[in-house]
Amino acid sequence: MKITLTRCTALAAALLTATLISPRPALAHQTPAANTCTLIVHIDGFRNQKGDAGLSVFNSADGWPEDNDKSFQHGGHPFTGTATTITLQVPPGRYALVALHDENSNHKLDRNMFHIPKEGFGFTNNPKVVLSPPSFDTAAIPVACPTTETTIHLIYK
């Protein structure tokens, strides 16, 4: 048993060493998978350093803009300063994004008793927001390969 364990350990070490030292192309020369594009999202206008930058990506109007269970992707991202940049990999297509300054890191947009948001939020295309969020079609942007960039300006009411 001891000999077999020693051989397995030696084989695992050899494979790990070969993997770590094998020549690879530089990261700048690697290309993403053929079915994904890079989406770079710049979010600016954070009023303080509390919490996280939440970002939800929707590929349809279903659930737009607050049902993260129906989003294509969503998550919280740490940030510093008044702006952040988030890089995602998505298939080419049409997407609408909603950003949130989740100041208390509870993963939702907090509202006051009049249903007015207490935290910062924003949408792709930066539409004017009066009483309700923009439609999916108003906020949707085309994402194409290799890279698409967009900027979302946060709004505080």
C-alpha positions in Angstrom: 0.0 0.0 0.0 2.8 2.4 0.9 4.6 1.8 -2.4 1.3 2.5 -4.4 0.7 5.7 -2.4 4.3 6.9 -3.0 4.0 6.2 -6.8 0.7 8.1 -7.0 2.1 11.0 -5.1 5.2 11.1 -7.4 3.0 10.9 -10.5 0.8 13.7 -9.2 3.8 15.8 -8.5 5.3 15.2 -12.0 2.0 16.1 -13.7 1.7 19.3 -11.6 5.3 20.3 -12.4 4.8 19.6 -16.1 1.6 21.7 -16.1 3.2 24.6 -14.2 6.4 24.8 -16.3 5.0 23.9 -19.8 5.4 26.8 -22.2 2.1 28.8 -22.7 1.3 31.8 -24.8 1.2 35.1 -23.0 -2.2 36.1 -21.7 -2.3 39.1 -24.0 -2.0 36.7 -27.0 -4.7 34.2 -25.8 -8.1 34.6 -27.4 -11.4 34.0 -25.6 -13.5 31.0 -26.6 -15.1 31.6 -30.0 -18.6 31.8 -28.5 -17.9 34.5 -25.9 -17.1 38.2 -26.2 -15.6 40.5 -23.6 -18.0 43.1 -22.1 -16.3 45.9 -20.2 -18.7 47.8 -17.9 -17.5 51.1 -16.4 -19.6 52.3 -13.5 -19.1 55.8 -12.1 -20.7 58.2 -9.6 -20.4 56.2 -6.3 -21.1 58.7 -3.5 -19.1 56.8 -0.9 -16.9 53.7 -0.3 -19.5 51.6 1.4 -20.7 48.2 0.2 -20.4 46.7 -3.3 -21.1 47.4 -6.9 -23.9 45.1 -8.0 -24.3 44.3 -11.6 -27.1 42.3 -13.3 -27.0 41.3 -16.9 -30.3 40.5 -18.7 -30.7 39.0 -22.1 -34.5 39.4 -22.2 -37.2 41.5 -20.7 -38.3 38.6 -18.5 -37.5 39.7 -14.9 -36.0 43.0 -16.0 -34.7 44.9 -14.0 -34.9 43.5 -10.5 -35.4 39.7 -10.6 -31.9 38.4 -10.4 -33.2 34.9 -10.6 -34.1 35.6 -14.2 -30.9 37.5 -15.1 -28.3 36.0 -17.4 -25.6 37.0 -14.8 -25.4 38.9 -11.6 -23.1 39.5 -8.8 -21.4 41.9 -6.4 -18.1 43.4 -7.0 -15.8 45.3 -4.7 -14.8 48.8 -5.7 -12.6 51.7 -4.6 -12.9 55.4 -5.4 -15.9 56.9 -7.3 -15.7 54.4 -10.2 -15.1 50.8 -11.1 -14.7 48.6 -14.1 -16.1 45.1 -14.4 -15.1 42.7 -17.2 -17.5 39.9 -18.2 -17.5 37.1 -20.8 -20.8 36.8 -22.6 -22.0 35.3 -25.9 -22.6 37.9 -28.6 -26.1 39.3 -28.4 -28.3 42.0 -27.0 -28.2 42.8 -23.2 -29.5 45.3 -20.8 -27.6 45.9 -17.6 -28.5 47.4 -14.3 -25.9 48.6 -11.8 -26.5 49.1 -8.1 -24.4 50.8 -5.4 -25.4 48.2 -2.7 -24.2 50.3 0.2 -25.2 47.8 2.9 -24.3 44.7 0.8 -27.7 43.1 1.2 -27.9 42.3 -2.5 -31.0 44.4 -3.3 -32.0 47.9 -4.0 -33.3 49.5 -0.8 -36.2 51.9 -1.0 -37.9 54.3 1.3 -41.6 54.2 2.4 -42.5 56.0 -0.9 -40.7 53.3 -2.9 -38.0 55.7 -3.9 -34.5 54.1 -4.1 -32.2 54.9 -1.2 -29.1 53.5 -3.0 -27.5 54.4 -6.3 -28.6 52.7 -9.5 -28.1 53.0 -13.2 -28.8 51.4 -16.5 -27.0 50.8 -19.8 -27.6 53.7 -22.2 -28.1 56.0 -19.1 -31.8 56.8 -19.8 -33.6 59.4 -17.9 -35.4 57.8 -15.0 -38.4 59.6 -13.5 -41.0 57.3 -11.9 -40.1 53.9 -13.2 -37.2 52.0 -14.6 -36.6 52.1 -18.4 -37.9 49.2 -20.5 -35.5 46.4 -21.5 -35.5 47.7 -25.1 -34.5 51.2 -23.9 -31.5 49.9 -21.9 -30.4 47.1 -24.2 -27.1 47.3 -26.0 -25.6 45.1 -28.7 -22.5 43.1 -27.5 -20.2 42.0 -30.3 -16.8 40.3 -30.3 -14.1 40.8 -29.5 -14.9 43.6 -27.1 -17.8 45.9 -26.2 -17.5 48.7 -23.7 -20.2 50.6 -21.9 -20.5 53.2 -19.1 -23.2 53.4 -16.5 -23.6 56.6 -14.5 -25.2 56.0 -11.1 -28.2 57.9 -10.0 -29.2 58.8 -6.4 -32.7 60.0 -5.8 
